[in-house]
Amino acid sequence: MQVIEVQDNNIKGTIPTTIGALTNLKILYLNNNNLEGTIPTELFSLSGSLTAVNFGSNRLDGRLSKGWGSLTNLQVLQLYNNSFSGTLPDAVYGLNNLGEHSSSMKLSFFFMKRMFYVQPLLFSCL
């Protein structure tokens, strides 16, 4: 399986840890559902294949892992409108492909009830 797009389906529950077994997965869109809990670390084992992740507008929480830095092929990362805590892991700044192939999708996060919008082109300035 290469693509999972199940946005806008009112899915409840957590993201299963078995997501890491989908070794050919390229696109994972689970946005606009009612998913809760943390993002499973097993997701980061998909470093060779995953190019797009959208978990926006769910009820996910917890701290974001430095494991995001292992997803070096990632071009789209959307985590907006969730309840994450803490700061953006430094490893995310090394994801050089973010936003490269899509001018309309950039890196956006929702932390501590405040929206931060970070454009990958500015990473070298940080």
Secondary structure as a PSIPRED ss2 file (coil, helix, strand):
# PSIPRED VFORMAT (PSIPRED V4.0)

   1 M C   1.000  0.000  0.000
   2 Q C   1.000  0.000  0.000
   3 V E   0.000  0.000  1.000
   4 I E   0.000  0.000  1.000
   5 E E   0.000  0.000  1.000
   6 V C   1.000  0.000  0.000
   7 Q C   1.000  0.000  0.000
   8 D C   1.000  0.000  0.000
   9 N C   1.000  0.000  0.000
  10 N C   1.000  0.000  0.000
  11 I C   1.000  0.000  0.000
  12 K E   0.000  0.000  1.000
  13 G E   0.000  0.000  1.000
  14 T C   1.000  0.000  0.000
  15 I C   1.000  0.000  0.000
  16 P C   1.000  0.000  0.000
  17 T H   0.000  1.000  0.000
  18 T H   0.000  1.000  0.000
  19 I H   0.000  1.000  0.000
  20 G H   0.000  1.000  0.000
  21 A H   0.000  1.000  0.000
  22 L C   1.000  0.000  0.000
  23 T C   1.000  0.000  0.000
  24 N C   1.000  0.000  0.000
  25 L C   1.000  0.000  0.000
  26 K C   1.000  0.000  0.000
  27 I E   0.000  0.000  1.000
  28 L E   0.000  0.000  1.000
  29 Y E   0.000  0.000  1.000
  30 L C   1.000  0.000  0.000
  31 N C   1.000  0.000  0.000
  32 N C   1.000  0.000  0.000
  33 N C   1.000  0.000  0.000
  34 N E   0.000  0.000  1.000
  35 L E   0.000  0.000  1.000
  36 E E   0.000  0.000  1.000
  37 G E   0.000  0.000  1.000
  38 T C   1.000  0.000  0.000
  39 I C   1.000  0.000  0.000
  40 P C   1.000  0.000  0.000
  41 T H   0.000  1.000  0.000
  42 E H   0.000  1.000  0.000
  43 L H   0.000  1.000  0.000
  44 F H   0.000  1.000  0.000
  45 S H   0.000  1.000  0.000
  46 L H   0.000  1.000  0.000
  47 S C   1.000  0.000  0.000
  48 G C   1.000  0.000  0.000
  49 S C   1.000  0.000  0.000
  50 L C   1.000  0.000  0.000
  51 T C   1.000  0.000  0.000
  52 A E   0.000  0.000  1.000
  53 V E   0.000  0.000  1.000
  54 N E   0.000  0.000  1.000
  55 F C   1.000  0.000  0.000
  56 G C   1.000  0.000  0.000
  57 S C   1.000  0.000  0.000
  58 N C   1.000  0.000  0.000
  59 R E   0.000  0.000  1.000
  60 L E   0.000  0.000  1.000
  61 D E   0.000  0.000  1.000
  62 G E   0.000  0.000  1.000
  63 R E   0.000  0.000  1.000
  64 L C   1.000  0.000  0.000
  65 S C   1.000  0.000  0.000
  66 K H   0.000  1.000  0.000
  67 G H   0.000  1.000  0.000
  68 W H   0.000  1.000  0.000
  69 G H   0.000  1.000  0.000
  70 S H   0.000  1.000  0.000
  71 L C   1.000  0.000  0.000
  72 T C   1.000  0.000  0.000
  73 N C   1.000  0.000  0.000
  74 L C   1.000  0.000  0.000
  75 Q C   1.000  0.000  0.000
  76 V E   0.000  0.000  1.000
  77 L E   0.000  0.000  1.000
  78 Q E   0.000  0.000  1.000
  79 L E   0.000  0.000  1.000
  80 Y E   0.000  0.000  1.000
  81 N E   0.000  0.000  1.000
  82 N E   0.000  0.000  1.000
  83 S E   0.000  0.000  1.000
  84 F E   0.000  0.000  1.000
  85 S E   0.000  0.000  1.000
  86 G C   1.000  0.000  0.000
  87 T C   1.000  0.000  0.000
  88 L C   1.000  0.000  0.000
  89 P C   1.000  0.000  0.000
  90 D H   0.000  1.000  0.000
  91 A H   0.000  1.000  0.000
  92 V H   0.000  1.000  0.000
  93 Y H   0.000  1.000  0.000
  94 G H   0.000  1.000  0.000
  95 L C   1.000  0.000  0.000
  96 N C   1.000  0.000  0.000
  97 N C   1.000  0.000  0.000
  98 L C   1.000  0.000  0.000
  99 G C   1.000  0.000  0.000
 100 E C   1.000  0.000  0.000
 101 H C   1.000  0.000  0.000
 102 S C   1.000  0.000  0.000
 103 S C   1.000  0.000  0.000
 104 S C   1.000  0.000  0.000
 105 M C   1.000  0.000  0.000
 106 K C   1.000  0.000  0.000
 107 L E   0.000  0.000  1.000
 108 S E   0.000  0.000  1.000
 109 F E   0.000  0.000  1.000
 110 F E   0.000  0.000  1.000
 111 F E   0.000  0.000  1.000
 112 M C   1.000  0.000  0.000
 113 K C   1.000  0.000  0.000
 114 R E   0.000  0.000  1.000
 115 M E   0.000  0.000  1.000
 116 F E   0.000  0.000  1.000
 117 Y E   0.000  0.000  1.000
 118 V E   0.000  0.000  1.000
 119 Q C   1.000  0.000  0.000
 120 P H   0.000  1.000  0.000
 121 L H   0.000  1.000  0.000
 122 L H   0.000  1.000  0.000
 123 F H   0.000  1.000  0.000
 124 S H   0.000  1.000  0.000
 125 C H   0.000  1.000  0.000
 126 L C   1.000  0.000  0.000
